């Protein structure tokens, strides 16, 4: 099993698909990395040789941030928005959508399950 950038890549997937398991690498970036590393994108990870894996590893290091460094950068950007109390920072703090989506009826993923209507119904008092 190939281990690149601290991630175990799945053995039975094509190289272009397996690279997307690394945080920060999507399909276009995976194809660009494989092109610079001179590796066939359709080749399975289990069929790659040690030199090919090393070339891919070097190409990823040249490209820039992936995995831990990228996660840290993203969290620092969000923390900065919260600290300066921008509108987007307030939305992050309240766990609401940050990009202008409506929340009156939707946004259940961010808001969580519905609370339901809480009613203070008193039992009907019978006349005696």
C-alpha positions as CSV (number, residue, x, y, z in Angstrom):
1,X,0.0,0.0,0.0
2,X,1.4,3.4,-1.0
3,X,1.6,6.0,1.7
4,X,1.8,9.6,0.4
5,X,1.5,12.7,2.6
6,X,0.4,10.6,5.6
7,X,-2.5,9.0,3.7
8,X,-2.7,5.3,2.8
9,X,-3.9,5.3,-0.8
10,X,-6.3,2.5,-1.8
11,X,-4.5,-0.2,-3.7
12,X,-7.2,-1.2,-6.2
13,X,-8.0,2.3,-7.5
14,X,-6.5,4.1,-10.5
15,X,-3.7,6.6,-9.6
16,X,-5.8,9.6,-10.6
17,X,-8.7,8.6,-8.3
18,X,-6.5,7.4,-5.4
19,X,-4.7,10.8,-5.2
20,X,-8.0,12.5,-4.5
21,X,-8.0,10.7,-1.1
22,X,-5.4,13.3,-0.1
23,X,-6.9,16.4,1.4
24,X,-6.3,19.3,-1.1
25,X,-6.0,17.2,-4.2
26,X,-8.9,17.0,-6.6
27,X,-9.2,15.5,-10.0
28,X,-7.5,18.3,-12.0
29,X,-4.6,18.6,-9.6
30,X,-4.1,14.8,-9.5
31,X,-3.8,14.7,-13.3
32,X,-1.3,17.6,-13.2
33,X,0.8,15.8,-10.5
34,X,0.8,12.6,-12.4
35,X,1.8,14.4,-15.6
36,X,4.8,16.0,-13.9
37,X,5.7,12.7,-12.3
38,X,5.5,10.9,-15.7
39,X,3.0,8.3,-14.4
40,X,0.1,6.8,-16.3
41,X,-3.1,8.1,-14.6
42,X,-5.0,4.9,-15.4
43,X,-2.5,2.7,-13.7
44,X,-3.6,1.1,-10.4
45,X,-1.7,2.0,-7.2
46,X,-0.8,-1.7,-6.6
47,X,0.9,-1.8,-10.0
48,X,3.1,1.3,-9.3
49,X,6.8,0.8,-8.7
50,X,8.7,2.3,-5.8
51,X,10.4,4.9,-8.1
52,X,7.0,6.0,-9.5
53,X,5.6,6.4,-6.0
54,X,8.7,8.5,-5.1
55,X,8.2,10.7,-8.2
56,X,4.6,11.3,-7.2
57,X,5.7,12.1,-3.7
58,X,8.2,14.7,-5.0
59,X,5.7,16.2,-7.4
60,X,3.2,16.7,-4.5
61,X,5.9,18.4,-2.4
62,X,6.7,20.8,-5.2
63,X,3.0,21.6,-5.8
64,X,2.4,23.0,-2.3
65,X,0.1,22.6,0.6
66,X,-1.7,19.3,1.2
67,X,-3.2,17.5,4.2
68,X,-2.0,18.9,7.6
69,X,-0.6,22.2,6.4
70,X,-3.6,23.0,4.3
71,X,-6.0,22.0,7.1
72,X,-4.1,24.3,9.4
73,X,-4.2,27.2,6.9
74,X,-7.9,26.8,6.4
75,X,-8.6,26.8,10.1
76,X,-6.4,29.8,10.7
77,X,-8.3,31.7,8.0
78,X,-11.6,30.9,9.6
79,X,-10.2,31.8,13.0
80,X,-9.1,35.2,11.7
81,X,-12.6,35.9,10.3
82,X,-14.0,35.1,13.7
83,X,-11.5,37.3,15.5
84,X,-12.1,40.4,13.4
85,X,-15.9,39.8,13.8
86,X,-16.7,39.9,10.2
87,X,-20.1,38.8,9.0
88,X,-18.6,35.5,7.7
89,X,-16.9,35.0,11.0
90,X,-20.1,35.4,12.9
91,X,-21.8,32.9,10.6
92,X,-19.0,30.4,11.3
93,X,-19.3,31.0,15.0
94,X,-23.0,30.3,15.0
95,X,-22.7,27.3,12.6
96,X,-24.9,28.8,9.9
97,X,-24.3,28.9,6.2
98,X,-21.6,31.5,5.3
99,X,-22.3,32.1,1.6
100,X,-25.6,33.7,1.5
101,X,-28.0,30.7,1.4
102,X,-31.5,31.1,2.8
103,X,-32.0,29.6,6.2
104,X,-35.7,30.1,6.8
105,X,-36.7,26.7,5.4
106,X,-33.4,25.0,4.5
107,X,-29.8,24.7,5.8
108,X,-30.7,21.6,7.9
109,X,-27.2,20.2,7.6
110,X,-25.6,23.3,9.3
111,X,-28.5,24.0,11.7
112,X,-29.1,20.4,12.8
113,X,-32.3,18.5,13.3
114,X,-35.5,20.5,13.7
115,X,-36.3,21.6,17.3
116,X,-40.1,21.3,16.9
117,X,-42.6,23.6,18.4
118,X,-42.4,23.8,22.1
119,X,-45.9,24.5,23.5
120,X,-47.0,25.2,27.0
121,X,-50.4,23.7,26.8
122,X,-52.3,23.6,30.1
123,X,-54.6,20.7,30.6
124,X,-58.2,21.7,30.0
125,X,-59.7,22.5,33.3
126,X,-63.1,20.8,33.7
127,X,-65.9,22.8,35.2
128,X,-67.3,21.3,38.4
